[in-house]
Amino acid sequence: MRNRDSFVFGLIIGLLIPAIGFVIFYLMDMLAQSFFSRDQICKTTTMQLVSFALNLLAIRYYFVNLKFEKTGRGVLFVTFIYLFLFFFFSHGW
């Protein structure tokens, strides 16, 4: 599946990487909360932005290393949608 240059595959990768990243950051935050007995170590919005930034690694990998234009565009498209929705809902435009 890694050798396919497909826009849909890029969309799937672009959706999964931030979701998995956010779950990992959230679980790490919960573990740190229980270990240090504090409310919240990191804000939810910060965890969201860092998980969106993980897509940059995938974009670079598919554009530069593999030269898969369609897959890279799919990941890039999802990243723009994520960021637009993030700023739309966090700032209430």
Z-matrix of the N, CA and C atoms (Angstrom, degrees):
N
C 1 1.462
C 2 1.527 1 110.40
N 3 1.315 2 117.44 1 -25.38
C 4 1.457 3 120.84 2 -177.46
C 5 1.522 4 112.01 3 -69.58
N 6 1.321 5 117.72 4 -23.77
C 7 1.455 6 121.00 5 -176.48
C 8 1.524 7 113.15 6 -89.72
N 9 1.320 8 118.32 7 10.76
C 10 1.453 9 120.97 8 178.79
C 11 1.517 10 110.63 9 -95.51
N 12 1.307 11 115.20 10 131.71
C 13 1.461 12 121.23 11 175.44
C 14 1.517 13 107.06 12 -101.07
N 15 1.338 14 116.51 13 94.66
C 16 1.452 15 121.52 14 -173.90
C 17 1.525 16 109.96 15 -139.47
N 18 1.323 17 115.90 16 137.89
C 19 1.460 18 120.97 17 178.15
C 20 1.529 19 110.52 18 -63.70
N 21 1.329 20 116.98 19 -40.77
C 22 1.473 21 121.28 20 -178.93
C 23 1.531 22 110.34 21 -64.77
N 24 1.330 23 116.46 22 -40.66
C 25 1.465 24 119.93 23 176.48
C 26 1.532 25 110.17 24 -61.35
N 27 1.313 26 117.70 25 -39.09
C 28 1.453 27 121.39 26 176.28
C 29 1.522 28 112.52 27 -64.35
N 30 1.335 29 116.14 28 -37.96
C 31 1.465 30 119.74 29 176.34
C 32 1.527 31 111.01 30 -62.80
N 33 1.327 32 115.73 31 -43.15
C 34 1.465 33 119.75 32 -179.49
C 35 1.525 34 110.66 33 -64.77
N 36 1.332 35 116.21 34 -45.14
C 37 1.469 36 120.39 35 178.05
C 38 1.529 37 110.18 36 -61.56
N 39 1.335 38 116.46 37 -42.92
C 40 1.457 39 121.13 38 -179.65
C 41 1.514 40 113.67 39 -65.32
N 42 1.326 41 117.26 40 -27.70
C 43 1.463 42 120.88 41 177.04
C 44 1.522 43 111.72 42 -81.35
N 45 1.322 44 116.97 43 -37.78
C 46 1.463 45 120.66 44 -173.72
C 47 1.529 46 113.76 45 -77.12
N 48 1.313 47 117.48 46 -40.58
C 49 1.472 48 120.06 47 -175.04
C 50 1.532 49 111.92 48 -60.37
N 51 1.344 50 120.46 49 -49.65
C 52 1.472 51 118.43 50 178.54
C 53 1.528 52 113.05 51 -66.82
N 54 1.328 53 117.07 52 -34.26
C 55 1.461 54 119.28 53 179.83
C 56 1.527 55 110.72 54 -65.35
N 57 1.317 56 116.89 55 -46.40
C 58 1.461 57 120.66 56 178.65
C 59 1.529 58 110.55 57 -66.32
N 60 1.325 59 116.47 58 -40.82
C 61 1.459 60 120.53 59 177.92
C 62 1.522 61 112.28 60 -61.49
N 63 1.339 62 116.98 61 -42.04
C 64 1.460 63 120.07 62 179.80
C 65 1.524 64 110.79 63 -65.28
N 66 1.318 65 116.88 64 -41.69
C 67 1.470 66 119.98 65 179.14
C 68 1.530 67 110.08 66 -61.96
N 69 1.315 68 116.85 67 -42.97
C 70 1.471 69 120.21 68 178.76
C 71 1.523 70 110.92 69 -63.85
N 72 1.344 71 118.09 70 -45.57
C 73 1.466 72 120.75 71 178.63
C 74 1.526 73 111.58 72 -63.71
N 75 1.325 74 116.85 73 -38.91
C 76 1.464 75 121.05 74 -179.89
C 77 1.530 76 110.72 75 -65.81
N 78 1.334 77 116.62 76 -43.71
C 79 1.461 78 119.78 77 178.84
C 80 1.528 79 111.40 78 -66.17
N 81 1.327 80 116.66 79 -37.58
C 82 1.461 81 119.84 80 176.26
C 83 1.529 82 110.78 81 -64.64
N 84 1.332 83 116.75 82 -37.50
C 85 1.460 84 120.70 83 178.45
C 86 1.528 85 110.43 84 -66.93
N 87 1.330 86 116.63 85 -40.95
C 88 1.467 87 119.75 86 177.92
C 89 1.525 88 111.21 87 -64.37
N 90 1.321 89 116.66 88 -39.50
C 91 1.462 90 120.68 89 177.63
C 92 1.523 91 110.43 90 -65.02
N 93 1.312 92 117.53 91 -42.83
C 94 1.461 93 121.34 92 178.40
C 95 1.533 94 110.90 93 -65.70
N 96 1.335 95 117.11 94 -35.76
C 97 1.466 96 119.94 95 177.62
C 98 1.522 97 110.63 96 -62.58
N 99 1.324 98 116.28 97 -44.43
C 100 1.461 99 118.69 98 -178.76
C 101 1.528 100 111.17 99 -71.59
N 102 1.322 101 117.66 100 -31.93
C 103 1.460 102 121.15 101 -179.04
C 104 1.524 103 111.44 102 -73.67
N 105 1.346 104 117.59 103 -42.52
C 106 1.460 105 121.38 104 -177.32
C 107 1.525 106 113.57 105 -97.52
N 108 1.321 107 118.52 106 -2.26
C 109 1.465 108 124.40 107 178.81
C 110 1.527 109 112.27 108 55.32
N 111 1.327 110 115.81 109 47.41
C 112 1.462 111 121.58 110 177.08
C 113 1.510 112 108.82 111 -119.78
N 114 1.350 113 116.14 112 169.35
C 115 1.454 114 120.44 113 -179.22
C 116 1.523 115 111.82 114 -67.79
N 117 1.313 116 115.70 115 -72.93
C 118 1.454 117 120.26 116 -178.08
C 119 1.519 118 108.42 117 -139.74
N 120 1.316 119 115.94 118 127.60
C 121 1.455 120 120.86 119 -177.94
C 122 1.529 121 110.35 120 -78.18
N 123 1.334 122 116.25 121 -44.04
C 124 1.459 123 121.91 122 -176.15
C 125 1.532 124 109.03 123 -128.82
N 126 1.318 125 117.17 124 141.11
C 127 1.457 126 121.05 125 178.80
C 128 1.526 127 110.89 126 -67.80
N 129 1.317 128 116.35 127 151.95
C 130 1.461 129 121.11 128 179.19
C 131 1.521 130 110.95 129 -64.90
N 132 1.319 131 117.96 130 -37.54
C 133 1.458 132 119.95 131 179.44
C 134 1.530 133 111.53 132 -65.74
N 135 1.318 134 116.91 133 -35.12
C 136 1.459 135 119.86 134 176.98
C 137 1.521 136 110.85 135 -66.02
N 138 1.331 137 116.19 136 -42.32
C 139 1.464 138 119.77 137 177.49
C 140 1.523 139 111.14 138 -62.96
N 141 1.331 140 117.19 139 -37.27
C 142 1.461 141 120.41 140 178.49
C 143 1.522 142 110.99 141 -64.78
N 144 1.324 143 117.16 142 -46.96
C 145 1.463 144 120.30 143 -178.75
C 146 1.528 145 112.22 144 -64.60
N 147 1.316 146 117.17 145 -38.60
C 148 1.460 147 119.82 146 177.87
C 149 1.526 148 110.45 147 -67.26
N 150 1.323 149 117.17 148 -37.63
C 151 1.465 150 119.21 149 178.38
C 152 1.531 151 111.05 150 -69.31
N 153 1.340 152 118.15 151 -32.31
C 154 1.469 153 120.17 152 174.49
C 155 1.533 154 110.04 153 -67.58
N 156 1.326 155 115.99 154 -36.12
C 157 1.469 156 120.27 155 -179.19
C 158 1.526 157 111.84 156 -67.15
N 159 1.315 158 117.91 157 -20.51
C 160 1.465 159 120.24 158 176.39
C 161 1.524 160 111.50 159 -63.64
N 162 1.332 161 116.63 160 -25.33
C 163 1.461 162 120.05 161 176.68
C 164 1.526 163 111.75 162 -64.48
N 165 1.330 164 117.18 163 -24.90
C 166 1.461 165 119.63 164 178.27
C 167 1.524 166 111.66 165 -61.99
N 168 1.325 167 116.25 166 -33.65
C 169 1.459 168 119.95 167 176.64
C 170 1.527 169 110.99 168 -65.39
N 171 1.334 170 115.71 169 -41.91
C 172 1.465 171 119.78 170 178.86
C 173 1.524 172 110.91 171 -68.16
N 174 1.326 173 117.15 172 -39.21
C 175 1.468 174 120.63 173 179.36
C 176 1.531 175 109.53 174 -62.09
N 177 1.303 176 116.32 175 -46.48
C 178 1.467 177 119.46 176 178.93
C 179 1.525 178 111.15 177 -63.07
N 180 1.307 179 117.31 178 -42.09
C 181 1.456 180 120.69 179 -179.10
C 182 1.526 181 111.45 180 -61.50
N 183 1.328 182 117.27 181 -46.16
C 184 1.461 183 119.85 182 -176.25
C 185 1.524 184 112.88 183 -77.44
N 186 1.318 185 117.80 184 -35.19
C 187 1.468 186 119.45 185 178.94
C 188 1.534 187 112.26 186 -76.46
N 189 1.318 188 117.48 187 -48.79
C 190 1.456 189 121.40 188 -171.04
C 191 1.528 190 112.21 189 -88.61
N 192 1.333 191 117.01 190 -52.70
C 193 1.461 192 119.28 191 -173.58
C 194 1.527 193 112.81 192 -74.38
N 195 1.331 194 117.81 193 -48.47
C 196 1.459 195 120.72 194 -174.98
C 197 1.519 196 113.51 195 -95.52
N 198 1.328 197 117.57 196 -15.79
C 199 1.472 198 122.80 197 -177.20
C 200 1.533 199 111.97 198 59.66
N 201 1.342 200 115.98 199 37.64
C 202 1.469 201 122.14 200 176.72
C 203 1.528 202 108.09 201 -96.43
N 204 1.323 203 116.08 202 94.97
C 205 1.466 204 121.50 203 -176.06
C 206 1.534 205 112.01 204 -65.39
N 207 1.316 206 117.91 205 -46.40
C 208 1.463 207 121.14 206 -175.69
C 209 1.527 208 111.66 207 -65.46
N 210 1.318 209 117.03 208 -43.85
C 211 1.459 210 120.42 209 179.31
C 212 1.526 211 110.45 210 -65.08
N 213 1.316 212 117.36 211 -42.57
C 214 1.462 213 121.02 212 178.08
C 215 1.519 214 112.16 213 -62.87
N 216 1.333 215 116.04 214 -38.49
C 217 1.466 216 119.28 215 177.20
C 218 1.521 217 111.80 216 -66.12
N 219 1.324 218 117.48 217 -36.23
C 220 1.469 219 120.68 218 177.15
C 221 1.514 220 111.49 219 -62.82
N 222 1.326 221 116.73 220 -45.18
C 223 1.468 222 121.05 221 178.41
C 224 1.524 223 109.98 222 -64.75
N 225 1.317 224 117.26 223 -41.92
C 226 1.462 225 121.81 224 179.60
C 227 1.529 226 111.25 225 -63.77
N 228 1.322 227 116.79 226 -41.25
C 229 1.467 228 121.57 227 178.96
C 230 1.527 229 111.04 228 -61.07
N 231 1.321 230 116.32 229 -47.08
C 232 1.468 231 120.11 230 179.81
C 233 1.521 232 110.82 231 -64.23
N 234 1.315 233 117.39 232 -36.95
C 235 1.455 234 121.00 233 178.75
C 236 1.527 235 111.22 234 -63.36
N 237 1.331 236 117.07 235 -43.09
C 238 1.468 237 119.58 236 176.63
C 239 1.527 238 111.79 237 -63.39
N 240 1.322 239 117.50 238 -40.83
C 241 1.468 240 120.74 239 178.24
C 242 1.521 241 110.42 240 -63.39
N 243 1.345 242 116.90 241 -45.60
C 244 1.463 243 120.75 242 177.45
C 245 1.524 244 111.09 243 -56.73
N 246 1.318 245 117.16 244 -48.09
C 247 1.460 246 120.37 245 -176.79
C 248 1.523 247 112.09 246 -68.11
N 249 1.340 248 117.03 247 -38.02
C 250 1.462 249 119.88 248 176.36
C 251 1.528 250 110.46 249 -61.64
N 252 1.327 251 117.24 250 -46.69
C 253 1.465 252 120.58 251 179.40
C 254 1.523 253 111.26 252 -65.53
N 255 1.317 254 117.33 253 -37.00
C 256 1.459 255 120.41 254 178.21
C 257 1.524 256 110.99 255 -60.49
N 258 1.346 257 116.48 256 -50.76
C 259 1.457 258 118.61 257 -178.72
C 260 1.530 259 112.08 258 -71.12
N 261 1.318 260 117.80 259 -31.11
C 262 1.460 261 120.79 260 177.65
C 263 1.518 262 111.15 261 -64.13
N 264 1.330 263 117.32 262 -45.76
C 265 1.453 264 120.57 263 -176.68
C 266 1.530 265 113.01 264 -83.64
N 267 1.312 266 118.81 265 -27.54
C 268 1.464 267 119.16 266 -179.08
C 269 1.521 268 112.61 267 -81.76
N 270 1.344 269 117.77 268 -28.47
C 271 1.462 270 120.08 269 -179.75
C 272 1.517 271 112.97 270 -107.08
N 273 1.310 272 118.42 271 -6.40
C 274 1.450 273 122.18 272 174.43
C 275 1.511 274 115.02 273 65.27
N 276 1.328 275 116.46 274 45.67
C 277 1.470 276 119.30 275 179.56
C 278 1.473 277 110.24 276 -63.27
